[in-house]
């Protein structure tokens, strides 16, 4: 594994342990050249996925991009990071098990919304506001009315 600090082609594994409920292996590494320490994760990848955007453009699926969008939605929310990581792994496994190598971006968005709704209502509404491209406060009100969120849940957003 290449060192992210000095670019050396060699690194030593100092510690390995299971993470994400056994879905990944976390490895602590040390670069013998610069002494830098870093962590890598090893996950099973069933197939290469391509995302078909609304514009018609195709891009490779990026787990990190999915994680960033979920992190934005859950920012400053009382959600355990371990639960978020499990949710991301669940979404990736669902996408890989769909049997298709090319998936519409809407399939990813709908899976994320479904999982976020179970995790945290505020994060769910935040994500939906970007995913569904809310432009005005009426868009929020309409969405909240459709979702049947209670008055107290609506005031938290």
Secondary structure as UniProt FT lines:
FT   TURN            4..6
FT   STRAND          12..19
FT   TURN            20..23
FT   STRAND          24..30
FT   TURN            32..34
FT   STRAND          37..43
FT   STRAND          50..52
FT   TURN            54..55
FT   STRAND          58..60
FT   HELIX           63..74
FT   TURN            75..76
FT   HELIX           81..96
FT   TURN            97..98
FT   STRAND          102..104
FT   HELIX           105..119
FT   HELIX           121..131
FT   TURN            132..133
FT   HELIX           137..147
FT   HELIX           151..156
//
